Amino acid sequence: MGVEFPDLADLDEATVDNVFNFIAQFVHEKHPDLDARRGMLGDLVCGLHAMLQGAGFALAEQLRKSSSIAELRIAPEMSAISAVDAIASNYRVTRKPAVHATGQVTIVLSTYGPVTVLCGEVFTAANGQTFTATRTYRIRHGDEALDEVGAGRRAFMVDVEAVTPGVAASLRSREPLTPTTVMPGFVGAYATAAFSRGRAVETNEELLARLHVGVTARGFGSRESIRALILNADRPGFADISDISIIGMGDREMVRDQINAAAISCGGKIDIYLRDDSIQLAQAVQEYLDQRDIRHPSADVRVYPAIPCTVAVDIRLHDPDGHANHVAIAEVAARFVNGLPFGSVLYEASVSKTVYSVLPAGVEISAIGLSGDVLIDRKTVEVAALHTAGKLEIPDCTLGPSISPRTVAFMLSTGDVNSQCS
């Protein structure tokens, strides 16, 4: 939606009255014998002109606000999308499009007869999200695509894509799905592995928060310039990294530069943590920064995915009529938690406020609980004990030198949002 000519019925009455009085006074000064406030002249000429002039003032105000970052940030979601995009383009920043979650579905059969899965076949997950096959699969008896998964059972895999973009379609490994078409010998279907994370189209508020990245110098001069170097690189997935944490000399988490006889920090080393759980993405960023024309040969730079703090949210609703949309609740909660930057504290009140945005009238949250697990040295450590005073907080290096709010990120899957009616 762009800046549009305002509806005449929605004009500010005070503005229209002021314009009308100005026109009437002007006409009276030029022609004292005419009464421009009444009759045909007042109703059909001055009155209509005042409305059009008032609409012009309203349009000019829209244009003024659409060219001011300060005005756009006051009410970002009320601002025209085209206006925000135009402002962002001046900073070499573009809006991130929606992304459909993708993955593979394993289909288990009890017979060896031929099975066909047509392109576009719909699979439905337990949370109501739907996925479609991206191509046609034809399985025949003895086909090499069939894998033995048990006595008398065979399985094959189908590539699927979410129908609706967004984080809610990001299924976990082995989550069950149901095909629309009945298949001969069908036993069950489930997600082969965790699906790639979907994403809704970037909001105005999220886009405006990234403007500084576009104008920051790109290099190893500072933390901000390193972030800009990575986020502005023309590489797949780099622009989708929601946050980057940079650990260097003097930081408590930096212990690599103290491996020397004196056990003191000697500098020259940088640890970069990405707000993403993809090892492949971290490897891609590592390869990019290792290029000779990017990194100084004497610099030691290592890139890691964020240490995950897997969050579970338990919500109790007072919903006497059963109107709550539990899929929407899970999606907004996961989007909020997964969008938190490094160094954040996860408050129950913040999750509650986010969930209330999708609750219908008459539905209330009666209780909400948070818990989390941190992966430390390949072992899961519960941090539920740190959930005090209505919040979940990562300790600052007390669980280990590399475990801090600057290296750990909260991660929430929609499947870990349990919303029930009490």
VOPAGU-2260 file (C-alpha; in pm, 1 decimal, decimal comma):
REM VOPAGU-2260
SITE   aa  ch    i         X         Y         Z
SITE  MET   A    0       0,0       0,0       0,0
SITE  GLY   A    1     138,4     341,8     -97,0
SITE  VAL   A    2      50,4     699,8     -10,6
SITE  GLU   A    3    -309,3     739,8    -127,7
SITE  PHE   A    4    -546,0    1032,0    -171,4
SITE  PRO   A    5    -749,9    1042,4     152,4
SITE  ASP   A    6   -1116,5     953,5     170,6
SITE  LEU   A    7   -1319,2    1275,1     186,7
SITE  ALA   A    8   -1544,9    1123,0     453,6
SITE  ASP   A    9   -1245,4    1075,7     684,4
SITE  LEU   A   10   -1112,8    1431,9     668,9
SITE  ASP   A   11   -1055,3    1628,6     987,1
SITE  GLU   A   12   -1357,8    1854,6    1028,4
SITE  ALA   A   13   -1157,7    2131,6    1194,4
SITE  THR   A   14    -918,8    2146,1     898,5
SITE  VAL   A   15   -1204,6    2163,1     646,2
SITE  ASP   A   16   -1379,8    2435,9     850,0
SITE  ASN   A   17   -1061,9    2642,9     866,4
SITE  VAL   A   18   -1015,3    2617,9     489,1
SITE  PHE   A   19   -1382,1    2705,4     428,9
SITE  ASN   A   20   -1358,7    3013,0     653,5
SITE  PHE   A   21   -1042,4    3125,7     477,5
SITE  ILE   A   22   -1202,3    3091,7     132,1
SITE  ALA   A   23   -1521,9    3267,0     244,2
SITE  GLN   A   24   -1323,6    3553,7     395,6
SITE  PHE   A   25   -1109,6    3585,3      84,1
SITE  VAL   A   26   -1417,2    3597,9    -143,1
SITE  HIS   A   27   -1583,0    3855,0      86,3
SITE  GLU   A   28   -1275,6    4080,3      72,1
SITE  LYS   A   29   -1269,3    4068,8    -305,3
SITE  HIS   A   30   -1646,5    4092,0    -352,2
SITE  PRO   A   31   -1812,6    4245,4     -42,0
SITE  ASP   A   32   -2158,5    4207,8    -197,5
SITE  LEU   A   33   -2130,3    3822,7    -207,2
SITE  ASP   A   34   -2203,0    3598,0      89,6
SITE  ALA   A   35   -1975,5    3298,0      33,3
SITE  ARG   A   36   -2086,2    3122,6     352,4
SITE  ARG   A   37   -2441,5    3043,4     243,1
SITE  GLY   A   38   -2644,5    2938,9     -55,3
SITE  MET   A   39   -2518,4    2787,6    -376,7
SITE  LEU   A   40   -2185,6    2968,2    -356,8
SITE  GLY   A   41   -2117,0    2842,1      -6,5
SITE  ASP   A   42   -2240,8    2483,8     -54,5
SITE  LEU   A   43   -2130,7    2400,9    -408,8
SITE  VAL   A   44   -1824,7    2617,7    -457,5
SITE  CYS   A   45   -1657,0    2713,6    -131,3
SITE  GLY   A   46   -1769,9    2401,2      55,9
SITE  LEU   A   47   -1648,4    2153,4    -204,5
SITE  HIS   A   48   -1328,9    2346,6    -258,4
SITE  ALA   A   49   -1265,3    2340,6     116,9
SITE  MET   A   50   -1302,4    1961,9     119,8
SITE  LEU   A   51   -1059,8    1917,0    -170,8
SITE  GLN   A   52    -814,0    2159,5     -17,9
SITE  GLY   A   53    -840,9    1980,2     316,3
SITE  ALA   A   54    -770,8    1649,6     138,9
SITE  GLY   A   55    -468,0    1813,7     -18,9
SITE  PHE   A   56    -339,7    1915,6     322,8
SITE  ALA   A   57    -391,9    1560,1     452,0
SITE  LEU   A   58    -207,8    1417,5     150,2
SITE  ALA   A   59      79,4    1660,5     202,7
SITE  GLU   A   60     100,4    1551,7     566,4
SITE  GLN   A   61     116,9    1186,3     458,2
SITE  LEU   A   62     398,4    1266,4     217,8
SITE  ARG   A   63     585,0    1461,3     485,8
SITE  LYS   A   64     563,3    1176,4     733,5
SITE  SER   A   65     657,9     918,2     471,5
SITE  SER   A   66     988,7    1099,5     409,6
SITE  SER   A   67    1086,0    1120,0     778,1
SITE  ILE   A   68    1244,3     823,1     956,7
SITE  ALA   A   69    1147,8     972,6    1292,2
SITE  GLU   A   70     781,6     988,9    1188,3
SITE  LEU   A   71     785,9     637,2    1042,6
SITE  ARG   A   72     927,2     493,2    1364,2
SITE  ILE   A   73     646,4     645,0    1573,1
SITE  ALA   A   74     388,1     417,1    1409,2
SITE  PRO   A   75     574,8     186,4    1169,8
SITE  GLU   A   76     288,2     -54,0    1101,7
SITE  MET   A   77      56,0     235,8    1014,1
SITE  SER   A   78     301,5     366,8     754,7
SITE  ALA   A   79     268,4     293,3     385,2
SITE  ILE   A   80     481,3      -3,9     277,3
SITE  SER   A   81     599,8     174,7     -37,8
SITE  ALA   A   82     703,7     477,8     167,7
SITE  VAL   A   83     913,9     269,2     406,7
SITE  ASP   A   84    1067,9      78,1     114,8
SITE  ALA   A   85    1160,5     407,0     -53,2
SITE  ILE   A   86    1329,6     536,5     262,2
SITE  ALA   A   87    1514,6     206,9     313,0
SITE  SER   A   88    1643,6     210,0     -45,0
SITE  ASN   A   89    1835,0     530,4      35,7
SITE  TYR   A   90    2027,8     324,4     291,1
SITE  ARG   A   91    2088,4      32,8      50,7
SITE  VAL   A   92    1848,4    -186,2     249,5
SITE  THR   A   93    1562,6    -384,3      95,9
SITE  ARG   A   94    1270,3    -559,3     261,7
SITE  LYS   A   95    1317,8    -931,7     324,5
SITE  PRO   A   96    1052,0   -1132,6     139,0
SITE  ALA   A   97     845,0   -1412,9     285,6
SITE  VAL   A   98    1006,4   -1755,9     289,1
SITE  HIS   A   99     822,7   -2089,1     270,4
SITE  ALA   A  100     952,6   -2364,5     496,2
SITE  THR   A  101    1080,4   -2668,8     305,8
SITE  GLY   A  102    1175,6   -3020,9     401,0
SITE  GLN   A  103    1125,5   -3388,9     334,8
SITE  VAL   A  104     840,5   -3617,1     435,5
SITE  THR   A  105     903,7   -3988,0     489,1
SITE  ILE   A  106     612,5   -4205,2     375,3
SITE  VAL   A  107     595,2   -4557,6     521,2
SITE  LEU   A  108     416,8   -4835,0     326,8
SITE  SER   A  109     321,2   -5190,8     419,2
SITE  THR   A  110     281,9   -5314,3      61,6
SITE  TYR   A  111     507,4   -5331,0    -240,6
SITE  GLY   A  112     254,8   -5217,8    -496,0
SITE  PRO   A  113     298,2   -4907,6    -712,1
SITE  VAL   A  114     239,2   -4569,8    -543,1
SITE  THR   A  115     218,1   -4229,4    -707,4
SITE  VAL   A  116     251,9   -3898,1    -526,1
SITE  LEU   A  117     156,7   -3620,4    -764,9
SITE  CYS   A  118     317,8   -3280,8    -767,3
SITE  GLY   A  119      99,6   -3062,6    -546,4
SITE  GLU   A  120     -14,3   -3346,3    -319,5
SITE  VAL   A  121    -115,3   -3189,3      11,0
SITE  PHE   A  122      18,5   -3306,6     347,3
SITE  THR   A  123    -130,2   -3169,1     670,0
SITE  ALA   A  124      61,4   -3142,7     997,6
SITE  ALA   A  125     -88,6   -3173,3    1343,7
SITE  ASN   A  126     -77,2   -2793,1    1387,1
SITE  GLY   A  127    -295,2   -2744,9    1077,4
SITE  GLN   A  128     -16,7   -2627,0     847,5
SITE  THR   A  129     -27,0   -2768,5     495,4
SITE  PHE   A  130     256,7   -2866,2     263,8
SITE  THR   A  131     263,9   -2963,3    -103,2
SITE  ALA   A  132     491,5   -3203,0    -289,9
SITE  THR   A  133     730,1   -3012,6    -517,7
SITE  ARG   A  134     737,1   -3282,9    -787,7
SITE  THR   A  135     576,1   -3612,7    -886,5
SITE  TYR   A  136     703,4   -3939,7    -736,1
SITE  ARG   A  137     625,4   -4281,4    -886,8
SITE  ILE   A  138     729,6   -4579,5    -673,0
SITE  ARG   A  139     718,0   -4934,0    -809,6
SITE  HIS   A  140     788,9   -5275,5    -655,9
SITE  GLY   A  141    1161,9   -5321,4    -603,1
SITE  ASP   A  142    1233,9   -4952,2    -658,1
SITE  GLU   A  143    1570,3   -4845,9    -514,4
SITE  ALA   A  144    1399,8   -4541,8    -363,3
SITE  LEU   A  145    1230,7   -4772,7    -110,4
SITE  ASP   A  146    1419,7   -4813,8     216,3
SITE  GLU   A  147    1350,3   -5093,8     462,7
SITE  VAL   A  148    1230,2   -4946,9     793,8
SITE  GLY   A  149    1093,6   -5258,1     963,7
SITE  ALA   A  150     952,8   -5601,4     909,6
SITE  GLY   A  151     754,5   -5589,3     588,5
SITE  ARG   A  152     764,6   -5210,3     567,3
SITE  ARG   A  153     929,4   -4981,3     315,8
SITE  ALA   A  154     962,8   -4602,9     304,9
SITE  PHE   A  155    1047,6   -4330,6      57,1
SITE  MET   A  156    1093,9   -3956,3      90,1
SITE  VAL   A  157     908,2   -3668,0     -74,0
SITE  ASP   A  158    1026,1   -3306,7     -97,9
SITE  VAL   A  159     758,2   -3063,3      20,6
SITE  GLU   A  160     709,7   -2689,4      63,0
SITE  ALA   A  161     478,3   -2505,3     300,4
SITE  VAL   A  162     169,1   -2352,7     142,4
SITE  THR   A  163     181,0   -2051,7     374,3
SITE  PRO   A  164     508,2   -1873,4     454,3
SITE  GLY   A  165     602,4   -1820,1     816,2
SITE  VAL   A  166     768,8   -1981,3    1113,9
SITE  ALA   A  167     467,2   -2198,6    1204,7
SITE  ALA   A  168     542,8   -2427,3     910,3
SITE  SER   A  169     891,2   -2509,5    1044,6
SITE  LEU   A  170     827,7   -2866,3    1160,0
SITE  ARG   A  171    1052,0   -3062,7    1391,8
SITE  SER   A  172    1199,2   -3399,7    1303,8
SITE  ARG   A  173     948,9   -3688,7    1298,5
SITE  GLU   A  174     641,2   -3469,4    1338,6
SITE  PRO   A  175     348,9   -3664,1    1181,7
SITE  LEU   A  176     172,3   -3554,5     863,2
SITE  THR   A  177    -134,7   -3681,7     683,0
SITE  PRO   A  178    -166,4   -3695,0     301,7
SITE  THR   A  179    -489,9   -3592,4     134,6
SITE  THR   A  180    -486,6   -3881,8    -112,4
SITE  VAL   A  181    -527,4   -4237,1      14,6
SITE  MET   A  182    -219,6   -4444,9     -78,1
SITE  PRO   A  183    -215,1   -4826,8    -106,5
SITE  GLY   A  184     -55,9   -4978,3     202,1
SITE  PHE   A  185     -10,7   -4641,6     369,5
SITE  VAL   A  186     114,6   -4673,3     730,4
SITE  GLY   A  187     218,9   -4320,6     818,2
SITE  ALA   A  188     412,9   -4009,5     721,1
SITE  TYR   A  189     642,3   -3784,7     920,3
SITE  ALA   A  190     902,1   -3511,5     879,5
SITE  THR   A  191    1230,9   -3678,1     788,2
SITE  ALA   A  192    1430,1   -3404,7     962,1
SITE  ALA   A  193    1367,3   -3055,1    1093,3
SITE  PHE   A  194    1229,0   -2834,1     817,3
SITE  SER   A  195    1405,4   -2520,7     703,5
SITE  ARG   A  196    1272,3   -2223,5     894,2
SITE  GLY   A  197    1002,2   -2025,3     717,4
SITE  ARG   A  198     963,8   -1650,8     755,7
SITE  ALA   A  199     685,0   -1400,9     710,1
SITE  VAL   A  200     751,9   -1091,0     502,9
SITE  GLU   A  201     958,7    -838,0     697,5
SITE  THR   A  202     751,2    -580,9     881,8
SITE  ASN   A  203     805,4    -204,8     865,4
SITE  GLU   A  204     942,2    -203,4    1219,3
SITE  GLU   A  205    1193,6    -478,6    1142,7
SITE  LEU   A  206    1303,7    -306,0     822,1
SITE  LEU   A  207    1354,0      32,9     989,4
SITE  ALA   A  208    1565,6    -131,9    1259,2
SITE  ARG   A  209    1815,9    -244,1     991,4
SITE  LEU   A  210    1879,4      93,8     828,0
SITE  HIS   A  211    2210,8     148,5    1006,9
SITE  VAL   A  212    2350,9    -168,7     849,4
SITE  GLY   A  213    2321,6     -21,0     501,5
SITE  VAL   A  214    2534,0     289,4     566,7
SITE  THR   A  215    2796,0     141,7     800,9
SITE  ALA   A  216    3146,8      95,7     659,4
SITE  ARG   A  217    3220,7    -268,9     576,9
SITE  GLY   A  218    3540,8    -416,9     715,1
SITE  PHE   A  219    3715,6    -526,3    1034,9
SITE  GLY   A  220    3741,8    -180,1    1188,4
SITE  SER   A  221    3469,8    -225,3    1450,6
SITE  ARG   A  222    3190,5    -456,7    1559,4
SITE  GLU   A  223    2934,6    -263,5    1354,9
SITE  SER   A  224    3153,1    -268,8    1043,8
SITE  ILE   A  225    3201,1    -645,8    1076,3
SITE  ARG   A  226    2823,6    -689,7    1099,8
SITE  ALA   A  227    2776,9    -471,1     793,5
SITE  LEU   A  228    3045,2    -669,1     607,4
SITE  ILE   A  229    2855,6    -994,0     663,3
SITE  LEU   A  230    2496,1    -874,1     627,8
SITE  ASN   A  231    2562,4    -680,6     306,7
SITE  ALA   A  232    2758,5    -958,5     138,4
SITE  ASP   A  233    2595,0   -1086,4    -179,2
SITE  ARG   A  234    2573,6   -1443,0     -51,6
SITE  PRO   A  235    2264,1   -1663,6      -3,0
SITE  GLY   A  236    2123,0   -1643,4     346,6
SITE  PHE   A  237    2358,8   -1374,6     477,8
SITE  ALA   A  238    2098,9   -1097,2     473,4
SITE  ASP   A  239    1858,8   -1321,7     667,9
SITE  ILE   A  240    2084,4   -1341,2     974,6
SITE  SER   A  241    1881,4   -1160,9    1240,4
SITE  ASP   A  242    2171,0   -1075,7    1472,7
SITE  ILE   A  243    2547,5   -1113,3    1502,1
SITE  SER   A  244    2752,4   -1116,1    1822,6
SITE  ILE   A  245    3124,0   -1041,3    1801,5
SITE  ILE   A  246    3366,5   -1147,8    2074,6
SITE  GLY   A  247    3714,0    -997,0    2081,8
SITE  MET   A  248    4006,9    -903,5    2302,5
SITE  GLY   A  249    3902,3    -813,3    2655,4
SITE  ASP   A  250    3569,6    -996,1    2644,4
SITE  ARG   A  251    3518,7   -1262,5    2910,2
SITE  GLU   A  252    3417,4   -1516,5    2646,1
SITE  MET   A  253    3745,0   -1475,1    2453,9
SITE  VAL   A  254    3980,8   -1735,2    2594,3
SITE  ARG   A  255    4158,2   -1838,0    2274,1
SITE  ASP   A  256    4389,1   -1535,4    2282,6
SITE  GLN   A  257    4509,1   -1629,2    2632,7
SITE  ILE   A  258    4672,5   -1956,4    2526,7
SITE  ASN   A  259    5030,4   -1848,6    2586,4
SITE  ALA   A  260    5302,1   -1875,5    2852,0
SITE  ALA   A  261    5183,8   -1564,2    3034,9
SITE  ALA   A  262    4811,6   -1655,8    3006,5
SITE  ILE   A  263    4724,9   -1299,3    2907,7
SITE  SER   A  264    4517,0   -1170,3    2617,6
SITE  CYS   A  265    4731,4   -1100,6    2316,1
SITE  GLY   A  266    4455,2   -1003,3    2070,6
SITE  GLY   A  267    4437,6   -1085,3    1701,6
SITE  LYS   A  268    4142,7   -1323,1    1741,2
SITE  ILE   A  269    3770,3   -1274,5    1676,2
SITE  ASP   A  270    3483,1   -1512,0    1752,5
SITE  ILE   A  271    3163,8   -1440,2    1559,0
SITE  TYR   A  272    2830,8   -1591,8    1665,5
SITE  LEU   A  273    2534,0   -1591,3    1427,7
SITE  ARG   A  274    2173,3   -1570,1    1551,0
SITE  ASP   A  275    2098,1   -1891,0    1363,3
SITE  ASP   A  276    2128,6   -2261,4    1437,2
SITE  SER   A  277    2254,1   -2355,5    1088,4
SITE  ILE   A  278    2604,3   -2500,5    1082,9
SITE  GLN   A  279    2603,2   -2471,7     702,9
SITE  LEU   A  280    2539,4   -2097,3     722,8
SITE  ALA   A  281    2820,5   -2052,1     974,3
SITE  GLN   A  282    3053,4   -2242,9     742,7
SITE  ALA   A  283    2949,1   -2022,7     450,2
SITE  VAL   A  284    3023,8   -1706,1     649,9
SITE  GLN   A  285    3358,2   -1855,7     757,2
SITE  GLU   A  286    3454,3   -1925,2     397,0
SITE  TYR   A  287    3352,6   -1573,6     295,6
SITE  LEU   A  288    3558,2   -1406,1     569,4
SITE  ASP   A  289    3858,5   -1629,9     497,6
SITE  GLN   A  290    3899,4   -1479,9     151,1
SITE  ARG   A  291    4231,5   -1303,4     105,1
SITE  ASP   A  292    4070,9    -975,0      -1,2
SITE  ILE   A  293    3835,4    -977,8     300,2
SITE  ARG   A  294    4041,4   -1076,4     605,7
SITE  HIS   A  295    4391,9    -968,3     699,7
SITE  PRO   A  296    4626,4   -1270,4     684,8
SITE  SER   A  297    4730,9   -1225,9    1049,4
SITE  ALA   A  298    4375,4   -1219,7    1185,4
SITE  ASP   A  299    4227,9   -1534,8    1338,0
SITE  VAL   A  300    3849,8   -1528,9    1280,0
SITE  ARG   A  301    3615,2   -1811,1    1371,4
SITE  VAL   A  302    3241,7   -1823,1    1300,2
SITE  TYR   A  303    2992,5   -2024,4    1504,4
SITE  PRO   A  304    2615,6   -2068,7    1507,5
SITE  ALA   A  305    2458,1   -1937,4    1826,9
SITE  ILE   A  306    2466,3   -2173,5    2121,8
SITE  PRO   A  307    2097,3   -2266,4    2142,0
SITE  CYS   A  308    1881,9   -2224,5    2447,4
SITE  THR   A  309    1581,8   -2434,9    2349,7
SITE  VAL   A  310    1272,4   -2274,7    2498,3
SITE  ALA   A  311     939,1   -2434,6    2586,6
SITE  VAL   A  312     632,8   -2218,5    2652,5
SITE  ASP   A  313     329,4   -2342,0    2843,5
SITE  ILE   A  314      18,4   -2123,4    2816,0
SITE  ARG   A  315    -313,4   -2169,9    2995,8
SITE  LEU   A  316    -610,4   -1988,2    2845,8
SITE  HIS   A  317    -951,2   -1897,3    2980,8
SITE  ASP   A  318   -1149,0   -1964,7    2663,4
SITE  PRO   A  319   -1505,9   -2069,3    2747,8
SITE  ASP   A  320   -1622,7   -2061,6    2384,6
SITE  GLY   A  321   -1315,5   -2227,2    2229,6
SITE  HIS   A  322   -1238,4   -1940,2    1990,8
SITE  ALA   A  323    -860,6   -1929,2    2042,3
SITE  ASN   A  324    -646,6   -2006,1    1736,5
SITE  HIS   A  325    -370,9   -2226,0    1877,8
SITE  VAL   A  326    -176,3   -2231,4    1549,8
SITE  ALA   A  327    -161,2   -1850,9    1546,2
SITE  ILE   A  328     -57,9   -1848,7    1912,6
SITE  ALA   A  329     233,0   -2083,1    1843,7
SITE  GLU   A  330     341,0   -1885,7    1538,1
SITE  VAL   A  331     349,9   -1542,5    1702,3
SITE  ALA   A  332     522,4   -1677,5    2013,2
SITE  ALA   A  333     790,3   -1853,3    1806,3
SITE  ARG   A  334     841,0   -1549,6    1586,8
SITE  PHE   A  335     884,3   -1325,9    1890,3
SITE  VAL   A  336    1131,5   -1553,0    2069,8
SITE  ASN   A  337    1332,8   -1634,9    1757,1
SITE  GLY   A  338    1358,7   -1264,5    1679,6
SITE  LEU   A  339    1518,1   -1172,0    2012,5
SITE  PRO   A  340    1877,4   -1050,4    1965,3
SITE  PHE   A  341    2178,7   -1164,2    2163,1
SITE  GLY   A  342    2182,5   -1033,7    2519,3
SITE  SER   A  343    1805,8   -1047,2    2559,3
SITE  VAL   A  344    1611,5   -1156,2    2864,5
SITE  LEU   A  345    1295,1   -1352,6    2788,7
SITE  TYR   A  346    1012,2   -1218,0    3004,1
SITE  GLU   A  347     680,9   -1394,0    3056,7
SITE  ALA   A  348     509,6   -1057,1    3024,8
SITE  SER   A  349     659,8   -1001,7    2678,8
SITE  VAL   A  350     541,3   -1344,0    2557,8
SITE  SER   A  351     198,5   -1277,7    2706,8
SITE  LYS   A  352     172,4    -940,8    2531,2
SITE  THR   A  353     267,9   -1101,8    2201,1
SITE  VAL   A  354      11,2   -1381,1    2237,9
SITE  TYR   A  355    -264,3   -1134,4    2330,2
SITE  SER   A  356    -221,4    -976,3    1985,6
SITE  VAL   A  357    -387,2   -1282,8    1825,8
SITE  LEU   A  358    -641,3   -1368,9    2095,7
SITE  PRO   A  359   -1007,6   -1291,1    2020,2
SITE  ALA   A  360   -1219,5   -1085,7    2255,3
SITE  GLY   A  361   -1319,0   -1273,8    2569,2
SITE  VAL   A  362   -1011,5   -1500,2    2574,1
SITE  GLU   A  363    -759,8   -1439,0    2849,7
SITE  ILE   A  364    -427,1   -1587,1    2958,9
SITE  SER   A  365    -464,5   -1738,7    3304,6
SITE  ALA   A  366    -106,3   -1866,6    3338,9
SITE  ILE   A  367     216,4   -1880,9    3140,3
SITE  GLY   A  368     540,3   -2066,3    3205,0
SITE  LEU   A  369     885,6   -2074,4    3048,5
SITE  SER   A  370    1167,0   -2328,5    3058,7
SITE  GLY   A  371    1488,6   -2368,5    2865,6
SITE  ASP   A  372    1779,3   -2602,1    2794,6
SITE  VAL   A  373    2129,6   -2491,8    2689,5
SITE  LEU   A  374    2359,6   -2717,1    2488,5
SITE  ILE   A  375    2701,6   -2712,0    2662,4
SITE  ASP   A  376    2984,6   -2929,0    2531,1
SITE  ARG   A  377    2729,5   -3147,7    2350,1
SITE  LYS   A  378    2534,5   -3196,6    2673,2
SITE  THR   A  379    2194,9   -3046,5    2746,9
SITE  VAL   A  380    2186,4   -2847,2    3070,2
SITE  GLU   A  381    1852,8   -2736,2    3210,6
SITE  VAL   A  382    1834,6   -2368,2    3296,4
SITE  ALA   A  383    1481,5   -2378,5    3433,2
SITE  ALA   A  384    1628,0   -2290,1    3772,7
SITE  LEU   A  385    1732,3   -1958,0    3621,3
SITE  HIS   A  386    1369,8   -1885,8    3540,7
SITE  THR   A  387    1297,7   -1652,3    3829,3
SITE  ALA   A  388    1078,0   -1347,4    3874,0
SITE  GLY   A  389     885,8   -1416,5    3555,4
SITE  LYS   A  390    1181,8   -1432,8    3320,1
SITE  LEU   A  391    1433,4   -1666,9    3157,3
SITE  GLU   A  392    1787,4   -1530,7    3162,4
SITE  ILE   A  393    2120,8   -1669,2    3040,2
SITE  PRO   A  394    2395,3   -1652,8    3307,5
SITE  ASP   A  395    2708,9   -1455,8    3230,4
SITE  CYS   A  396    2988,3   -1715,1    3199,6
SITE  THR   A  397    2893,4   -1903,0    3518,8
SITE  LEU   A  398    2813,0   -2221,3    3322,2
SITE  GLY   A  399    3137,7   -2196,7    3127,2
SITE  PRO   A  400    3359,2   -1931,0    2967,5
SITE  SER   A  401    3171,8   -1945,5    2638,0
SITE  ILE   A  402    2818,7   -1947,4    2784,2
SITE  SER   A  403    2687,3   -1594,0    2813,5
SITE  PRO   A  404    2407,4   -1374,7    2677,0
SITE  ARG   A  405    2647,8   -1273,8    2397,7
SITE  THR   A  406    2687,3   -1629,7    2266,7
SITE  VAL   A  407    2355,6   -1799,2    2356,0
SITE  ALA   A  408    2030,5   -1731,3    2170,9
SITE  PHE   A  409    1676,2   -1831,4    2261,5
SITE  MET   A  410    1522,9   -2076,2    2012,2
SITE  LEU   A  411    1153,4   -2170,3    2009,0
SITE  SER   A  412     980,6   -2416,0    1778,1
SITE  THR   A  413     606,4   -2390,2    1727,4
SITE  GLY   A  414     584,7   -2749,7    1848,2
SITE  ASP   A  415     722,2   -2640,5    2185,8
SITE  VAL   A  416     436,6   -2395,3    2242,7
SITE  ASN   A  417     172,2   -2572,6    2448,5
SITE  SER   A  418    -145,6   -2367,8    2467,4
SITE  GLN   A  419    -442,0   -2526,3    2643,5
SITE  CYS   A  420    -777,0   -2409,0    2767,7
SITE  SER   A  421    -834,9   -2435,8    3141,0
